[in-house]
Amino acid sequence: MPSVMIRRDGSGKMTLYVAKRDLEEDIVSIEHDSAEQWGGEVRLADGSSYYLEPIAPPKLPVTLRARRMGGGED
């Protein structure tokens, strides 16, 4: 499971960065994004997805462990 960094830019857009793959992509959806829970399946603009264990909403930027779910480029 790689470590990923998630951050939000000034316009509110979130990106996910995977250092091992030198991949940075925009996040298009997050399964859980509420005041109580954040995480689950994260879909990226390239069609790939990662799974983040749901947690309380973090302060961004944050580095977490993620599991690759599939889709997108290999």
mmJSON file of the N, C-alpha and C atoms, coordinates in Angstrom:
{"data_MODEL":{"atom_site":{
"group_PDB":["ATOM","ATOM","ATOM","ATOM","ATOM","ATOM","ATOM","ATOM","ATOM","ATOM","ATOM","ATOM","ATOM","ATOM","ATOM","ATOM","ATOM","ATOM","ATOM","ATOM","ATOM","ATOM","ATOM","ATOM","ATOM","ATOM","ATOM","ATOM","ATOM","ATOM","ATOM","ATOM","ATOM","ATOM","ATOM","ATOM","ATOM","ATOM","ATOM","ATOM","ATOM","ATOM","ATOM","ATOM","ATOM","ATOM","ATOM","ATOM","ATOM","ATOM","ATOM","ATOM","ATOM","ATOM","ATOM","ATOM","ATOM","ATOM","ATOM","ATOM","ATOM","ATOM","ATOM","ATOM","ATOM","ATOM","ATOM","ATOM","ATOM","ATOM","ATOM","ATOM","ATOM","ATOM","ATOM","ATOM","ATOM","ATOM","ATOM","ATOM","ATOM","ATOM","ATOM","ATOM","ATOM","ATOM","ATOM","ATOM","ATOM","ATOM","ATOM","ATOM","ATOM","ATOM","ATOM","ATOM","ATOM","ATOM","ATOM","ATOM","ATOM","ATOM","ATOM","ATOM","ATOM","ATOM","ATOM","ATOM","ATOM","ATOM","ATOM","ATOM","ATOM","ATOM","ATOM","ATOM","ATOM","ATOM","ATOM","ATOM","ATOM","ATOM","ATOM","ATOM","ATOM","ATOM","ATOM","ATOM","ATOM","ATOM","ATOM","ATOM","ATOM","ATOM","ATOM","ATOM","ATOM","ATOM","ATOM","ATOM","ATOM","ATOM","ATOM","ATOM","ATOM","ATOM","ATOM","ATOM","ATOM","ATOM","ATOM","ATOM","ATOM","ATOM","ATOM","ATOM","ATOM","ATOM","ATOM","ATOM","ATOM","ATOM","ATOM","ATOM","ATOM","ATOM","ATOM","ATOM","ATOM","ATOM","ATOM","ATOM","ATOM","ATOM","ATOM","ATOM","ATOM","ATOM","ATOM","ATOM","ATOM","ATOM","ATOM","ATOM","ATOM","ATOM","ATOM","ATOM","ATOM","ATOM","ATOM","ATOM","ATOM","ATOM","ATOM","ATOM","ATOM","ATOM","ATOM","ATOM","ATOM","ATOM","ATOM","ATOM","ATOM","ATOM","ATOM","ATOM","ATOM","ATOM","ATOM","ATOM","ATOM","ATOM","ATOM","ATOM","ATOM","ATOM","ATOM","ATOM","ATOM","ATOM"],
"id":[1,2,3,4,5,6,7,8,9,10,11,12,13,14,15,16,17,18,19,20,21,22,23,24,25,26,27,28,29,30,31,32,33,34,35,36,37,38,39,40,41,42,43,44,45,46,47,48,49,50,51,52,53,54,55,56,57,58,59,60,61,62,63,64,65,66,67,68,69,70,71,72,73,74,75,76,77,78,79,80,81,82,83,84,85,86,87,88,89,90,91,92,93,94,95,96,97,98,99,100,101,102,103,104,105,106,107,108,109,110,111,112,113,114,115,116,117,118,119,120,121,122,123,124,125,126,127,128,129,130,131,132,133,134,135,136,137,138,139,140,141,142,143,144,145,146,147,148,149,150,151,152,153,154,155,156,157,158,159,160,161,162,163,164,165,166,167,168,169,170,171,172,173,174,175,176,177,178,179,180,181,182,183,184,185,186,187,188,189,190,191,192,193,194,195,196,197,198,199,200,201,202,203,204,205,206,207,208,209,210,211,212,213,214,215,216,217,218,219,220,221,222],
"type_symbol":["N","C","C","N","C","C","N","C","C","N","C","C","N","C","C","N","C","C","N","C","C","N","C","C","N","C","C","N","C","C","N","C","C","N","C","C","N","C","C","N","C","C","N","C","C","N","C","C","N","C","C","N","C","C","N","C","C","N","C","C","N","C","C","N","C","C","N","C","C","N","C","C","N","C","C","N","C","C","N","C","C","N","C","C","N","C","C","N","C","C","N","C","C","N","C","C","N","C","C","N","C","C","N","C","C","N","C","C","N","C","C","N","C","C","N","C","C","N","C","C","N","C","C","N","C","C","N","C","C","N","C","C","N","C","C","N","C","C","N","C","C","N","C","C","N","C","C","N","C","C","N","C","C","N","C","C","N","C","C","N","C","C","N","C","C","N","C","C","N","C","C","N","C","C","N","C","C","N","C","C","N","C","C","N","C","C","N","C","C","N","C","C","N","C","C","N","C","C","N","C","C","N","C","C","N","C","C","N","C","C","N","C","C","N","C","C","N","C","C","N","C","C"],
"label_atom_id":["N","CA","C","N","CA","C","N","CA","C","N","CA","C","N","CA","C","N","CA","C","N","CA","C","N","CA","C","N","CA","C","N","CA","C","N","CA","C","N","CA","C","N","CA","C","N","CA","C","N","CA","C","N","CA","C","N","CA","C","N","CA","C","N","CA","C","N","CA","C","N","CA","C","N","CA","C","N","CA","C","N","CA","C","N","CA","C","N","CA","C","N","CA","C","N","CA","C","N","CA","C","N","CA","C","N","CA","C","N","CA","C","N","CA","C","N","CA","C","N","CA","C","N","CA","C","N","CA","C","N","CA","C","N","CA","C","N","CA","C","N","CA","C","N","CA","C","N","CA","C","N","CA","C","N","CA","C","N","CA","C","N","CA","C","N","CA","C","N","CA","C","N","CA","C","N","CA","C","N","CA","C","N","CA","C","N","CA","C","N","CA","C","N","CA","C","N","CA","C","N","CA","C","N","CA","C","N","CA","C","N","CA","C","N","CA","C","N","CA","C","N","CA","C","N","CA","C","N","CA","C","N","CA","C","N","CA","C","N","CA","C","N","CA","C","N","CA","C","N","CA","C","N","CA","C","N","CA","C"],
"label_alt_id":[null,null,null,null,null,null,null,null,null,null,null,null,null,null,null,null,null,null,null,null,null,null,null,null,null,null,null,null,null,null,null,null,null,null,null,null,null,null,null,null,null,null,null,null,null,null,null,null,null,null,null,null,null,null,null,null,null,null,null,null,null,null,null,null,null,null,null,null,null,null,null,null,null,null,null,null,null,null,null,null,null,null,null,null,null,null,null,null,null,null,null,null,null,null,null,null,null,null,null,null,null,null,null,null,null,null,null,null,null,null,null,null,null,null,null,null,null,null,null,null,null,null,null,null,null,null,null,null,null,null,null,null,null,null,null,null,null,null,null,null,null,null,null,null,null,null,null,null,null,null,null,null,null,null,null,null,null,null,null,null,null,null,null,null,null,null,null,null,null,null,null,null,null,null,null,null,null,null,null,null,null,null,null,null,null,null,null,null,null,null,null,null,null,null,null,null,null,null,null,null,null,null,null,null,null,null,null,null,null,null,null,null,null,null,null,null,null,null,null,null,null,null],
"label_comp_id":["MET","MET","MET","PRO","PRO","PRO","SER","SER","SER","VAL","VAL","VAL","MET","MET","MET","ILE","ILE","ILE","ARG","ARG","ARG","ARG","ARG","ARG","ASP","ASP","ASP","GLY","GLY","GLY","SER","SER","SER","GLY","GLY","GLY","LYS","LYS","LYS","MET","MET","MET","THR","THR","THR","LEU","LEU","LEU","TYR","TYR","TYR","VAL","VAL","VAL","ALA","ALA","ALA","LYS","LYS","LYS","ARG","ARG","ARG","ASP","ASP","ASP","LEU","LEU","LEU","GLU","GLU","GLU","GLU","GLU","GLU","ASP","ASP","ASP","ILE","ILE","ILE","VAL","VAL","VAL","SER","SER","SER","ILE","ILE","ILE","GLU","GLU","GLU","HIS","HIS","HIS","ASP","ASP","ASP","SER","SER","SER","ALA","ALA","ALA","GLU","GLU","GLU","GLN","GLN","GLN","TRP","TRP","TRP","GLY","GLY","GLY","GLY","GLY","GLY","GLU","GLU","GLU","VAL","VAL","VAL","ARG","ARG","ARG","LEU","LEU","LEU","ALA","ALA","ALA","ASP","ASP","ASP","GLY","GLY","GLY","SER","SER","SER","SER","SER","SER","TYR","TYR","TYR","TYR","TYR","TYR","LEU","LEU","LEU","GLU","GLU","GLU","PRO","PRO","PRO","ILE","ILE","ILE","ALA","ALA","ALA","PRO","PRO","PRO","PRO","PRO","PRO","LYS","LYS","LYS","LEU","LEU","LEU","PRO","PRO","PRO","VAL","VAL","VAL","THR","THR","THR","LEU","LEU","LEU","ARG","ARG","ARG","ALA","ALA","ALA","ARG","ARG","ARG","ARG","ARG","ARG","MET","MET","MET","GLY","GLY","GLY","GLY","GLY","GLY","GLY","GLY","GLY","GLU","GLU","GLU","ASP","ASP","ASP"],
"label_asym_id":["A","A","A","A","A","A","A","A","A","A","A","A","A","A","A","A","A","A","A","A","A","A","A","A","A","A","A","A","A","A","A","A","A","A","A","A","A","A","A","A","A","A","A","A","A","A","A","A","A","A","A","A","A","A","A","A","A","A","A","A","A","A","A","A","A","A","A","A","A","A","A","A","A","A","A","A","A","A","A","A","A","A","A","A","A","A","A","A","A","A","A","A","A","A","A","A","A","A","A","A","A","A","A","A","A","A","A","A","A","A","A","A","A","A","A","A","A","A","A","A","A","A","A","A","A","A","A","A","A","A","A","A","A","A","A","A","A","A","A","A","A","A","A","A","A","A","A","A","A","A","A","A","A","A","A","A","A","A","A","A","A","A","A","A","A","A","A","A","A","A","A","A","A","A","A","A","A","A","A","A","A","A","A","A","A","A","A","A","A","A","A","A","A","A","A","A","A","A","A","A","A","A","A","A","A","A","A","A","A","A","A","A","A","A","A","A","A","A","A","A","A","A"],
"label_entity_id":["1","1","1","1","1","1","1","1","1","1","1","1","1","1","1","1","1","1","1","1","1","1","1","1","1","1","1","1","1","1","1","1","1","1","1","1","1","1","1","1","1","1","1","1","1","1","1","1","1","1","1","1","1","1","1","1","1","1","1","1","1","1","1","1","1","1","1","1","1","1","1","1","1","1","1","1","1","1","1","1","1","1","1","1","1","1","1","1","1","1","1","1","1","1","1","1","1","1","1","1","1","1","1","1","1","1","1","1","1","1","1","1","1","1","1","1","1","1","1","1","1","1","1","1","1","1","1","1","1","1","1","1","1","1","1","1","1","1","1","1","1","1","1","1","1","1","1","1","1","1","1","1","1","1","1","1","1","1","1","1","1","1","1","1","1","1","1","1","1","1","1","1","1","1","1","1","1","1","1","1","1","1","1","1","1","1","1","1","1","1","1","1","1","1","1","1","1","1","1","1","1","1","1","1","1","1","1","1","1","1","1","1","1","1","1","1","1","1","1","1","1","1"],
"label_seq_id":[1,1,1,2,2,2,3,3,3,4,4,4,5,5,5,6,6,6,7,7,7,8,8,8,9,9,9,10,10,10,11,11,11,12,12,12,13,13,13,14,14,14,15,15,15,16,16,16,17,17,17,18,18,18,19,19,19,20,20,20,21,21,21,22,22,22,23,23,23,24,24,24,25,25,25,26,26,26,27,27,27,28,28,28,29,29,29,30,30,30,31,31,31,32,32,32,33,33,33,34,34,34,35,35,35,36,36,36,37,37,37,38,38,38,39,39,39,40,40,40,41,41,41,42,42,42,43,43,43,44,44,44,45,45,45,46,46,46,47,47,47,48,48,48,49,49,49,50,50,50,51,51,51,52,52,52,53,53,53,54,54,54,55,55,55,56,56,56,57,57,57,58,58,58,59,59,59,60,60,60,61,61,61,62,62,62,63,63,63,64,64,64,65,65,65,66,66,66,67,67,67,68,68,68,69,69,69,70,70,70,71,71,71,72,72,72,73,73,73,74,74,74],
"pdbx_PDB_ins_code":[null,null,null,null,null,null,null,null,null,null,null,null,null,null,null,null,null,null,null,null,null,null,null,null,null,null,null,null,null,null,null,null,null,null,null,null,null,null,null,null,null,null,null,null,null,null,null,null,null,null,null,null,null,null,null,null,null,null,null,null,null,null,null,null,null,null,null,null,null,null,null,null,null,null,null,null,null,null,null,null,null,null,null,null,null,null,null,null,null,null,null,null,null,null,null,null,null,null,null,null,null,null,null,null,null,null,null,null,null,null,null,null,null,null,null,null,null,null,null,null,null,null,null,null,null,null,null,null,null,null,null,null,null,null,null,null,null,null,null,null,null,null,null,null,null,null,null,null,null,null,null,null,null,null,null,null,null,null,null,null,null,null,null,null,null,null,null,null,null,null,null,null,null,null,null,null,null,null,null,null,null,null,null,null,null,null,null,null,null,null,null,null,null,null,null,null,null,null,null,null,null,null,null,null,null,null,null,null,null,null,null,null,null,null,null,null,null,null,null,null,null,null],
"Cartn_x":[0.856,0.0,0.893,0.79,1.624,1.087,1.986,1.568,1.182,0.1,-0.347,-0.513,-0.31,-0.543,-1.756,-2.662,-3.847,-3.806,-4.026,-4.041,-5.156,-5.487,-6.534,-5.909,-6.167,-5.608,-6.545,-6.187,-6.949,-8.369,-8.611,-9.954,-10.811,-10.235,-10.99,-10.814,-10.058,-9.819,-8.812,-9.114,-8.21,-7.405,-6.138,-5.272,-4.683,-4.352,-3.713,-2.358,-1.309,0.048,0.601,1.114,1.763,3.229,4.108,5.526,6.172,5.861,6.487,6.223,5.101,4.746,4.923,5.341,5.427,4.133,3.012,1.682,0.984,0.482,-0.357,-1.58,-2.752,-4.007,-5.056,-5.982,-7.118,-8.056,-8.626,-9.636,-10.988,-11.744,-13.061,-14.181,-13.934,-14.947,-14.324,-14.951,-14.577,-15.849,-15.789,-16.97,-17.594,-16.786,-17.292,-16.643,-17.442,-16.918,-17.93,-18.048,-18.999,-18.287,-19.0,-18.424,-18.067,-18.671,-18.433,-17.385,-17.319,-16.47,-15.907,-14.639,-13.961,-13.105,-13.131,-12.3,-13.112,-12.737,-13.377,-12.764,-13.571,-13.062,-12.84,-11.635,-11.262,-11.028,-11.817,-11.67,-10.867,-9.939,-9.074,-9.48,-9.014,-9.363,-8.905,-7.842,-7.36,-8.139,-9.163,-9.983,-9.559,-8.391,-7.946,-8.626,-8.53,-9.13,-8.273,-8.363,-7.647,-8.646,-8.31,-9.168,-8.42,-9.041,-8.53,-9.448,-8.872,-9.678,-10.414,-11.755,-12.502,-12.045,-11.886,-11.444,-12.276,-12.047,-12.642,-12.008,-12.743,-12.182,-10.842,-9.783,-8.46,-8.252,-7.239,-6.794,-5.847,-6.102,-5.277,-4.157,-2.981,-2.621,-2.418,-2.6,-2.452,-1.802,-0.982,-0.372,-0.983,-1.488,-2.171,-1.724,-2.007,-1.792,-3.037,-2.853,-3.97,-3.745,-4.846,-4.77,-5.29,-4.523,-4.932,-6.073,-7.15,-8.313,-8.336,-7.797,-7.763,-8.197,-8.296,-8.667,-7.475,-7.665,-6.626,-5.441,-4.315,-3.094,-2.372,-1.648,-0.821,0.634],
"Cartn_y":[-1.185,0.0,1.236,2.032,3.239,4.348,5.236,6.46,7.456,8.169,9.192,10.509,11.605,12.919,13.524,14.036,14.698,16.141,17.031,18.466,19.148,20.356,21.159,22.489,22.911,24.189,25.337,26.529,27.725,27.739,27.003,26.97,25.845,25.062,23.98,22.626,22.553,21.286,20.458,19.153,18.259,17.431,17.168,16.309,15.222,14.099,12.98,12.777,12.628,12.436,11.135,10.272,9.017,9.138,9.278,9.502,8.325,7.089,5.921,5.857,6.376,6.344,7.707,8.716,10.091,10.472,10.167,10.408,11.491,12.492,13.502,13.686,13.449,13.543,14.255,14.903,15.53,14.456,14.713,13.828,14.275,13.333,13.673,13.275,12.292,11.939,11.205,11.37,10.664,10.036,8.756,8.022,8.665,8.994,9.62,10.993,12.043,13.406,14.23,13.912,14.623,15.095,15.77,16.28,15.139,13.96,12.838,11.855,11.67,10.637,11.094,10.705,11.097,9.929,9.629,8.567,7.595,6.315,5.307,5.32,5.018,4.996,6.42,6.648,7.947,7.728,8.398,8.273,9.464,9.149,10.177,10.498,11.64,12.098,11.132,10.353,9.411,8.094,7.973,6.768,5.765,5.951,5.025,5.354,4.427,4.662,4.047,4.631,4.189,4.09,3.279,3.152,3.688,4.646,5.196,4.729,4.168,3.758,4.996,4.947,6.125,6.593,7.91,8.546,9.804,10.466,11.791,12.74,13.745,14.652,15.242,15.068,15.566,17.021,17.613,18.931,18.667,19.287,19.079,20.095,19.757,18.494,17.39,16.13,14.979,13.841,13.051,11.863,10.644,9.713,8.52,7.301,6.124,4.878,4.607,4.15,3.894,2.574,1.937,0.708,1.004,0.623,0.845,-0.105,0.431,-0.377,-0.764,0.057,-0.308,0.823,0.484,1.48,2.306,3.142,4.069,3.364,4.061,3.542,2.639,1.658,0.801,1.061],
"Cartn_z":[0.0,0.0,0.0,-1.038,-1.096,-0.192,0.18,0.865,-0.213,0.02,-0.918,-0.178,-0.877,-0.296,-0.992,-0.199,-0.74,-0.289,-1.239,-0.91,-1.677,-1.242,-1.885,-2.292,-3.538,-3.989,-3.619,-3.995,-3.658,-4.2,-5.294,-5.877,-5.292,-4.376,-3.747,-4.398,-5.5,-6.199,-5.404,-5.24,-4.526,-5.518,-5.154,-5.956,-5.067,-5.695,-5.01,-5.659,-4.838,-5.346,-4.786,-5.677,-5.297,-5.681,-4.681,-4.95,-5.675,-5.291,-5.92,-7.42,-7.856,-9.285,-9.938,-9.17,-9.64,-10.362,-9.701,-10.256,-9.453,-10.137,-9.502,-10.379,-9.813,-10.56,-9.728,-10.428,-9.76,-9.233,-8.068,-7.492,-8.024,-8.6,-9.134,-8.179,-7.289,-6.293,-5.12,-3.963,-2.736,-2.192,-1.876,-1.409,-0.167,0.825,2.052,2.195,2.151,2.285,3.064,4.362,5.219,6.475,7.338,8.579,9.539,9.35,10.244,9.725,8.406,7.832,6.495,6.247,5.023,4.553,3.251,2.692,1.864,1.921,1.084,-0.304,-1.324,-2.692,-3.206,-3.725,-4.292,-5.779,-6.621,-8.078,-8.601,-9.518,-10.088,-11.521,-12.016,-13.357,-14.448,-14.21,-15.227,-15.229,-14.367,-14.32,-13.268,-12.666,-11.628,-10.301,-9.367,-8.063,-6.968,-5.794,-4.609,-3.47,-2.463,-1.293,-0.082,0.604,1.856,2.975,4.012,5.158,5.674,5.803,6.257,7.647,7.763,9.004,9.226,10.368,10.585,9.567,9.101,8.089,8.543,7.734,8.1,7.689,8.254,7.798,6.63,5.489,4.298,4.234,3.721,3.089,4.136,3.678,4.559,3.775,4.459,3.863,4.531,3.712,4.198,3.415,3.938,3.203,2.369,1.14,0.228,-0.499,-0.871,-1.657,-3.057,-4.065,-5.455,-5.782,-6.355,-6.69,-8.161,-9.039,-10.455,-11.363,-12.653,-13.66,-14.063,-15.045,-15.496,-16.115,-16.19,-16.791,-15.819,-16.333,-15.467,-15.674],
"occupancy":[1.0,1.0,1.0,1.0,1.0,1.0,1.0,1.0,1.0,1.0,1.0,1.0,1.0,1.0,1.0,1.0,1.0,1.0,1.0,1.0,1.0,1.0,1.0,1.0,1.0,1.0,1.0,1.0,1.0,1.0,1.0,1.0,1.0,1.0,1.0,1.0,1.0,1.0,1.0,1.0,1.0,1.0,1.0,1.0,1.0,1.0,1.0,1.0,1.0,1.0,1.0,1.0,1.0,1.0,1.0,1.0,1.0,1.0,1.0,1.0,1.0,1.0,1.0,1.0,1.0,1.0,1.0,1.0,1.0,1.0,1.0,1.0,1.0,1.0,1.0,1.0,1.0,1.0,1.0,1.0,1.0,1.0,1.0,1.0,1.0,1.0,1.0,1.0,1.0,1.0,1.0,1.0,1.0,1.0,1.0,1.0,1.0,1.0,1.0,1.0,1.0,1.0,1.0,1.0,1.0,1.0,1.0,1.0,1.0,1.0,1.0,1.0,1.0,1.0,1.0,1.0,1.0,1.0,1.0,1.0,1.0,1.0,1.0,1.0,1.0,1.0,1.0,1.0,1.0,1.0,1.0,1.0,1.0,1.0,1.0,1.0,1.0,1.0,1.0,1.0,1.0,1.0,1.0,1.0,1.0,1.0,1.0,1.0,1.0,1.0,1.0,1.0,1.0,1.0,1.0,1.0,1.0,1.0,1.0,1.0,1.0,1.0,1.0,1.0,1.0,1.0,1.0,1.0,1.0,1.0,1.0,1.0,1.0,1.0,1.0,1.0,1.0,1.0,1.0,1.0,1.0,1.0,1.0,1.0,1.0,1.0,1.0,1.0,1.0,1.0,1.0,1.0,1.0,1.0,1.0,1.0,1.0,1.0,1.0,1.0,1.0,1.0,1.0,1.0,1.0,1.0,1.0,1.0,1.0,1.0,1.0,1.0,1.0,1.0,1.0,1.0,1.0,1.0,1.0,1.0,1.0,1.0],
"B_iso_or_equiv":[0.0,0.0,0.0,0.0,0.0,0.0,0.0,0.0,0.0,0.0,0.0,0.0,0.0,0.0,0.0,0.0,0.0,0.0,0.0,0.0,0.0,0.0,0.0,0.0,0.0,0.0,0.0,0.0,0.0,0.0,0.0,0.0,0.0,0.0,0.0,0.0,0.0,0.0,0.0,0.0,0.0,0.0,0.0,0.0,0.0,0.0,0.0,0.0,0.0,0.0,0.0,0.0,0.0,0.0,0.0,0.0,0.0,0.0,0.0,0.0,0.0,0.0,0.0,0.0,0.0,0.0,0.0,0.0,0.0,0.0,0.0,0.0,0.0,0.0,0.0,0.0,0.0,0.0,0.0,0.0,0.0,0.0,0.0,0.0,0.0,0.0,0.0,0.0,0.0,0.0,0.0,0.0,0.0,0.0,0.0,0.0,0.0,0.0,0.0,0.0,0.0,0.0,0.0,0.0,0.0,0.0,0.0,0.0,0.0,0.0,0.0,0.0,0.0,0.0,0.0,0.0,0.0,0.0,0.0,0.0,0.0,0.0,0.0,0.0,0.0,0.0,0.0,0.0,0.0,0.0,0.0,0.0,0.0,0.0,0.0,0.0,0.0,0.0,0.0,0.0,0.0,0.0,0.0,0.0,0.0,0.0,0.0,0.0,0.0,0.0,0.0,0.0,0.0,0.0,0.0,0.0,0.0,0.0,0.0,0.0,0.0,0.0,0.0,0.0,0.0,0.0,0.0,0.0,0.0,0.0,0.0,0.0,0.0,0.0,0.0,0.0,0.0,0.0,0.0,0.0,0.0,0.0,0.0,0.0,0.0,0.0,0.0,0.0,0.0,0.0,0.0,0.0,0.0,0.0,0.0,0.0,0.0,0.0,0.0,0.0,0.0,0.0,0.0,0.0,0.0,0.0,0.0,0.0,0.0,0.0,0.0,0.0,0.0,0.0,0.0,0.0,0.0,0.0,0.0,0.0,0.0,0.0],
"pdbx_formal_charge":[null,null,null,null,null,null,null,null,null,null,null,null,null,null,null,null,null,null,null,null,null,null,null,null,null,null,null,null,null,null,null,null,null,null,null,null,null,null,null,null,null,null,null,null,null,null,null,null,null,null,null,null,null,null,null,null,null,null,null,null,null,null,null,null,null,null,null,null,null,null,null,null,null,null,null,null,null,null,null,null,null,null,null,null,null,null,null,null,null,null,null,null,null,null,null,null,null,null,null,null,null,null,null,null,null,null,null,null,null,null,null,null,null,null,null,null,null,null,null,null,null,null,null,null,null,null,null,null,null,null,null,null,null,null,null,null,null,null,null,null,null,null,null,null,null,null,null,null,null,null,null,null,null,null,null,null,null,null,null,null,null,null,null,null,null,null,null,null,null,null,null,null,null,null,null,null,null,null,null,null,null,null,null,null,null,null,null,null,null,null,null,null,null,null,null,null,null,null,null,null,null,null,null,null,null,null,null,null,null,null,null,null,null,null,null,null,null,null,null,null,null,null],
"auth_seq_id":[1,1,1,2,2,2,3,3,3,4,4,4,5,5,5,6,6,6,7,7,7,8,8,8,9,9,9,10,10,10,11,11,11,12,12,12,13,13,13,14,14,14,15,15,15,16,16,16,17,17,17,18,18,18,19,19,19,20,20,20,21,21,21,22,22,22,23,23,23,24,24,24,25,25,25,26,26,26,27,27,27,28,28,28,29,29,29,30,30,30,31,31,31,32,32,32,33,33,33,34,34,34,35,35,35,36,36,36,37,37,37,38,38,38,39,39,39,40,40,40,41,41,41,42,42,42,43,43,43,44,44,44,45,45,45,46,46,46,47,47,47,48,48,48,49,49,49,50,50,50,51,51,51,52,52,52,53,53,53,54,54,54,55,55,55,56,56,56,57,57,57,58,58,58,59,59,59,60,60,60,61,61,61,62,62,62,63,63,63,64,64,64,65,65,65,66,66,66,67,67,67,68,68,68,69,69,69,70,70,70,71,71,71,72,72,72,73,73,73,74,74,74],
"auth_comp_id":["MET","MET","MET","PRO","PRO","PRO","SER","SER","SER","VAL","VAL","VAL","MET","MET","MET","ILE","ILE","ILE","ARG","ARG","ARG","ARG","ARG","ARG","ASP","ASP","ASP","GLY","GLY","GLY","SER","SER","SER","GLY","GLY","GLY","LYS","LYS","LYS","MET","MET","MET","THR","THR","THR","LEU","LEU","LEU","TYR","TYR","TYR","VAL","VAL","VAL","ALA","ALA","ALA","LYS","LYS","LYS","ARG","ARG","ARG","ASP","ASP","ASP","LEU","LEU","LEU","GLU","GLU","GLU","GLU","GLU","GLU","ASP","ASP","ASP","ILE","ILE","ILE","VAL","VAL","VAL","SER","SER","SER","ILE","ILE","ILE","GLU","GLU","GLU","HIS","HIS","HIS","ASP","ASP","ASP","SER","SER","SER","ALA","ALA","ALA","GLU","GLU","GLU","GLN","GLN","GLN","TRP","TRP","TRP","GLY","GLY","GLY","GLY","GLY","GLY","GLU","GLU","GLU","VAL","VAL","VAL","ARG","ARG","ARG","LEU","LEU","LEU","ALA","ALA","ALA","ASP","ASP","ASP","GLY","GLY","GLY","SER","SER","SER","SER","SER","SER","TYR","TYR","TYR","TYR","TYR","TYR","LEU","LEU","LEU","GLU","GLU","GLU","PRO","PRO","PRO","ILE","ILE","ILE","ALA","ALA","ALA","PRO","PRO","PRO","PRO","PRO","PRO","LYS","LYS","LYS","LEU","LEU","LEU","PRO","PRO","PRO","VAL","VAL","VAL","THR","THR","THR","LEU","LEU","LEU","ARG","ARG","ARG","ALA","ALA","ALA","ARG","ARG","ARG","ARG","ARG","ARG","MET","MET","MET","GLY","GLY","GLY","GLY","GLY","GLY","GLY","GLY","GLY","GLU","GLU","GLU","ASP","ASP","ASP"],
"auth_asym_id":["A","A","A","A","A","A","A","A","A","A","A","A","A","A","A","A","A","A","A","A","A","A","A","A","A","A","A","A","A","A","A","A","A","A","A","A","A","A","A","A","A","A","A","A","A","A","A","A","A","A","A","A","A","A","A","A","A","A","A","A","A","A","A","A","A","A","A","A","A","A","A","A","A","A","A","A","A","A","A","A","A","A","A","A","A","A","A","A","A","A","A","A","A","A","A","A","A","A","A","A","A","A","A","A","A","A","A","A","A","A","A","A","A","A","A","A","A","A","A","A","A","A","A","A","A","A","A","A","A","A","A","A","A","A","A","A","A","A","A","A","A","A","A","A","A","A","A","A","A","A","A","A","A","A","A","A","A","A","A","A","A","A","A","A","A","A","A","A","A","A","A","A","A","A","A","A","A","A","A","A","A","A","A","A","A","A","A","A","A","A","A","A","A","A","A","A","A","A","A","A","A","A","A","A","A","A","A","A","A","A","A","A","A","A","A","A","A","A","A","A","A","A"],
"auth_atom_id":["N","CA","C","N","CA","C","N","CA","C","N","CA","C","N","CA","C","N","CA","C","N","CA","C","N","CA","C","N","CA","C","N","CA","C","N","CA","C","N","CA","C","N","CA","C","N","CA","C","N","CA","C","N","CA","C","N","CA","C","N","CA","C","N","CA","C","N","CA","C","N","CA","C","N","CA","C","N","CA","C","N","CA","C","N","CA","C","N","CA","C","N","CA","C","N","CA","C","N","CA","C","N","CA","C","N","CA","C","N","CA","C","N","CA","C","N","CA","C","N","CA","C","N","CA","C","N","CA","C","N","CA","C","N","CA","C","N","CA","C","N","CA","C","N","CA","C","N","CA","C","N","CA","C","N","CA","C","N","CA","C","N","CA","C","N","CA","C","N","CA","C","N","CA","C","N","CA","C","N","CA","C","N","CA","C","N","CA","C","N","CA","C","N","CA","C","N","CA","C","N","CA","C","N","CA","C","N","CA","C","N","CA","C","N","CA","C","N","CA","C","N","CA","C","N","CA","C","N","CA","C","N","CA","C","N","CA","C","N","CA","C","N","CA","C","N","CA","C","N","CA","C","N","CA","C","N","CA","C"],
"pdbx_PDB_model_num":[1,1,1,1,1,1,1,1,1,1,1,1,1,1,1,1,1,1,1,1,1,1,1,1,1,1,1,1,1,1,1,1,1,1,1,1,1,1,1,1,1,1,1,1,1,1,1,1,1,1,1,1,1,1,1,1,1,1,1,1,1,1,1,1,1,1,1,1,1,1,1,1,1,1,1,1,1,1,1,1,1,1,1,1,1,1,1,1,1,1,1,1,1,1,1,1,1,1,1,1,1,1,1,1,1,1,1,1,1,1,1,1,1,1,1,1,1,1,1,1,1,1,1,1,1,1,1,1,1,1,1,1,1,1,1,1,1,1,1,1,1,1,1,1,1,1,1,1,1,1,1,1,1,1,1,1,1,1,1,1,1,1,1,1,1,1,1,1,1,1,1,1,1,1,1,1,1,1,1,1,1,1,1,1,1,1,1,1,1,1,1,1,1,1,1,1,1,1,1,1,1,1,1,1,1,1,1,1,1,1,1,1,1,1,1,1,1,1,1,1,1,1]
}}}
